[in-house]
Amino acid sequence: MELSLWENIILAIMVLGIVFWLRPSKAALQRSKDAPKDWAGFLIPMAAVIGFVIFLISMV
């Protein structure tokens, strides 16, 4: 399905609007810099997901 030129322009404007609307504020960026680092809270779920994906691939 091919979009016309004006549809592509409207889509690009909508995407840019959403990107600017959802970007973090300066206060949020400062709070994230000051927050304690919790790598275990990230690495344990990621290891579980990777292990599950490897399990699913090995079952095929």
NORKAMO-V96500 format. One record per pair of residues at least 24 apart in sequence whose ideal C-beta (glycine too) atoms are under 8 Angstrom apart, sorted by the first residue. I is the first residue (numbers start at 1). J is the second residue. If there is no record, write none. Layout:
# NORKAMO-V96500
((I & J) (I & J))
This chain:
# NORKAMO-V96500
none
